[in-house]
Amino acid sequence: MDWITGIQRAVNYVEEHITEPIDYEEAAKQAYSSSFHFQRIFGILCGFTLGDYIRMRRLSLAGRELSSSGIRVIDAALKYGYDTPESFSRAFVRFHGVSPSQARMGGVALKFFSPLFVKLILDGGNRMNYRMETKDAFQLVCKKLRDPHEAEMTTEQIIKRFWQECIADGTILALNNYITEKNIFGNCIVGASFGKDAAAEFPYAIGVHYDGKSVTDAGLTVEEIPAHTYMVFTCEGRMPEAFMRLYQQIYSEFFPTSAYKPCGGTDFEAYPSADVLNPCYTCEMWVAVDKNGAADDNQSKQVRRNQSI
């Protein structure tokens, strides 16, 4: 399965359960991703969070139903996930500009927010510098972000706050002491998005390639990173704008036409310094990939082996 199909499956899952409590973990599974990683990619690509998408779809459908079916406001509120008519009315007014009662009476303009359909569109003409790196399994000494356990996450805000905390509490300075000449990522501190490679309660970490040195700093752990092939992209410009722009290009322009696809493994952002507001800043993004069809072929082979036992 390619990544486009996975994202469409996730969107389809949301649409099929739009009037029910949405299981964010299950939506992410449809795209073979962790909830944290999927919500991060979704927000970067779409410009709004998965929670915003669900909210706007529900309010759009509620407006149509109120204006055409005569459903009571309290019933519409409960159907579309609101605990009280008052909270529903506030959200409805913010979205449509009119109250649910006005929409029910008819004769007012309402807003429509259409469902997402993932398409491959000819676009781009942009340059991206990249290389391929194949790495054996290695270790990362790092401080892990504990999953905030929010159903809806604005992941970039969470990650930004985590970096600020690690700078303030001395974690970044401590990690610098573990950087060696043989560091896979060069003289860089990395942000690691674990994806399927780590326990769900720790979706992100800040660390460096670990070479066996005794870890004496409180709060740091050593994590196993499986072997992966990576597409490594050069990111140039002021952060986080350059990072978001490149992420959009990678997922909307590079992968749809590439022989490779994201595999849901551990991805890295490799930062050489803290000078991230410099418009000439340069860092790297490491995206774990499989060749298109490789993961599906492996799954098919495993099924055939199981059937023969």
Buried (B, 14 or more C-beta within 10 A) or exposed (E): BBBBBBBBBBBBBBEEBBEEEBBBEEBBBBBBBBBBBBBBBBBBBBEEBBBBBBBBBBBBBBBEBBBEEEBEBEEBBBBBBBEEBEEBBEBBBEBBEBBBEBBBEEEBEBEEBEEBEBEEEEEEEEEBEBEEEEBEEBBBBBBBBEBEEBBBBBBBEBBEEBBEEBEEEEBBEBBEEBBEEEBBBEEBBBBBBBBBBBEBEBBBBBBBBBBEEEEEBEEBBEBEBBEBBBBBBBBEBBBBEBBBBBBBBBBBBBBBEBEBBBBBBBBBBBBBEEEBEEEEBBBBBBBBBBEBEBBEEEEEEEEEEEEEE
